């Protein structure tokens, strides 16, 4: 989350993706760094114990939001 906030502050469009259990800490990080409404995409959890096929599906689902976050 912090990397995305830092890049956005530098004018670099960024799309942060976090998994569901980290949404509250991501929001807290955004508030702490002056971006209380910082948008980010959310994917299911866990990543490391998930099949490639399932991950591909999750990415397909998240991709529209990721693109939306990158485009003005």
N, C-alpha and C positions, 0 to 999 in steps of 0.2 A: 504494500500500500504506500509506504513512504517513498519508494522509488518513483512511483507514478505521480505522487504529489510534487516531488522535487522536479521531475521532468516537466510537468504542467506549469509550474512556477517559472520555468525557463523558456516557456513557450513551445514546448514539444508536445504535440497531441499524443496522449497515452490512453491505453485501455487496460485497466487493472482487472484481473480476474482472481476471485478468491472462492474458496469452497465454503459451503453453507455454515459449518461450525465457526468460521472466522469472520462472519459478517459483523458481529457486535464489536469485535476488537478492531476491525477495519474502520468502522464508523467512528470509534473512539480515537483512532489514529488520525483520521481526517479532521475531527474536531480539534484535537491537540495541535494540529499544524495549520489551523486557520482555514480549512476547507470543510465546513460542517455539512455541506450538501454534495460532497465529492461523489460522483457517480461511479459505480463499478459493476461489472458483470459477476454473476454468481453461478457456480457449478456445484453439482452434488459432491459428496465426500464419501469415501476416500479416493485419492488419485492412485496411490502406489499399489493398492491391492485390487485394482479394477482391470478387467480385460481390455485389450486394445479396441475391440469392437464396441464395448460400452463407452469407452472414452471418446471414440469417434462420434458416437451418437450424442454424447453430452456436448461436445464441441460444436456439432451441427446445430444443436439447440441454442447454444450461447452465441454463436457467430453473428446473428443479426444485432444483438446488443453490443457486441464488441465493435462491430463496424459503426454503429450509431455513435458510440463514444468517441471514435476516431475522426468522424466527419463533422465539420462545423454546422 
